[in-house]
């Protein structure tokens, strides 16, 4: 995971947060050389983007293991093309190599 540089650390505000020791140890193990604070910032930015509707994951067809037919229960966007998928429309759920299901428009799987 790579931190997107949004501002220099000297321009950031210092915030104190209490974490369980086990959580902090797991974050340190996951982050590699980037540092666990950068990982926490990435996680928080991803959460904010998802909740604000700005999040658009970057996927390619090589990231998909399988696709199953589905009906959109809410408005969606295809992760491959960005095409809107309206509520109650046919779509696919793509199973990614990381085990996540992502929305796919029906035409996104054709060459």
RAJOSUL-V51729 format. One record per run of one state. SS is the DSSP state (alpha for helix, beta for strand, coil for the rest). FROM is the first residue (numbers start at 1). TO is the last residue. Records with the same first field share a line. If there is no record, write none. Layout:
SS->FROM-TO / FROM-TO
This chain:
coil->1-8 / 12-20 / 35-35 / 53-60 / 72-75 / 78-83 / 86-89 / 97-100 / 105-105 / 110-111
alpha->9-11 / 21-34 / 36-52 / 61-63 / 106-109
beta->64-71 / 76-77 / 84-85 / 90-96 / 101-104
